Amino acid sequence: MTLSVALDTNALVRLLVNDDPDQADVAAALIDASSACFVLITAAVELDWVLRGSYKLPWALEIAAFTAPLRLRGLRP
């Protein structure tokens, strides 16, 4: 039996930006191994802040980054 996992900002950034492929692989494996994942609103707000501030993503790419996890098999609304 696996448990639901709350994805934190770090895991989301690593997964979406893939700036550290090893950490991105760990985040992806965590999602695959869990029965369900979810993102707290605070992690979503922090993700926005990191993508705009540190990575200087244009608005269109940030929207794509936010919608990409919705296609993950283990992510639950």
C-alpha positions in Angstrom: 0.0 0.0 0.0 1.3 3.4 -0.9 0.3 6.8 0.6 -0.7 10.1 -0.8 2.1 12.5 -1.2 2.1 16.2 -0.9 4.4 17.7 -3.5 6.5 20.5 -2.3 7.8 23.4 -4.3 11.3 21.9 -4.6 9.9 18.7 -6.1 7.7 20.6 -8.5 10.5 22.9 -9.7 12.9 20.0 -10.2 10.3 18.1 -12.1 9.1 21.0 -14.3 12.4 22.8 -15.0 14.7 19.7 -15.0 17.6 21.8 -13.9 18.9 18.8 -11.9 18.1 15.6 -13.9 18.8 13.3 -10.9 16.5 15.2 -8.6 13.9 15.4 -11.4 14.1 11.6 -11.7 13.6 11.2 -7.9 10.5 13.5 -8.0 9.1 11.5 -10.9 9.7 8.2 -9.2 8.0 9.6 -6.0 4.9 10.4 -8.0 4.9 7.1 -9.8 5.3 5.2 -6.5 2.5 7.0 -4.7 -1.2 6.1 -4.9 -2.0 9.8 -5.3 -0.2 13.2 -5.1 -1.5 16.6 -4.4 -0.2 20.2 -4.4 -1.0 22.5 -1.5 -2.0 26.1 -2.5 1.1 27.4 -0.7 3.4 25.2 -2.9 1.5 26.5 -6.0 2.1 30.1 -4.9 5.8 29.4 -4.2 6.1 27.7 -7.6 4.8 30.8 -9.3 7.2 32.9 -7.4 10.2 30.7 -8.3 9.3 30.3 -11.9 8.8 34.0 -12.4 11.6 35.2 -10.1 14.5 32.7 -10.4 13.8 31.3 -13.9 12.3 34.4 -15.5 9.7 32.3 -17.3 7.4 34.2 -19.6 3.7 34.0 -18.8 2.9 31.5 -21.5 5.6 29.1 -20.3 4.6 29.4 -16.7 1.0 28.5 -17.6 2.4 25.4 -19.5 4.5 24.6 -16.4 1.4 24.8 -14.2 -0.8 22.6 -16.4 1.9 20.0 -17.2 1.5 18.2 -13.8 -2.3 17.9 -14.4 -1.4 15.2 -16.9 0.5 13.1 -14.4 -1.2 9.8 -13.6 -0.8 10.1 -9.9 -1.8 13.7 -9.4 -5.2 14.2 -7.8 -7.2 17.5 -7.7 
